[in-house]
């Protein structure tokens, strides 16, 4: 049976210890069932644009993180059933 809905989103979560860098997570939702997992990456919360779920800036670190997020999105879309 194929899923009727599929969603993928990226977001930052505050660590328990107060830091400027937060932990980057992704959430997959299939038919209303949500699962979250960490990407094992940290990012400055002031340099994150939640509306587009991307890192802000033109520095190499922001470009690298956005490339990582794009490649992770492609991999997840390849794995999901059609």
Secondary structure, 3 states (H helix, E strand, C coil): CCCCCEEEEEEEECCCCCCCEEEEEEEEEECCEEEEEEEEEEEEHHHEECCCCEECCCCHHHHHHHHHHHHHHHHHHHHCCC
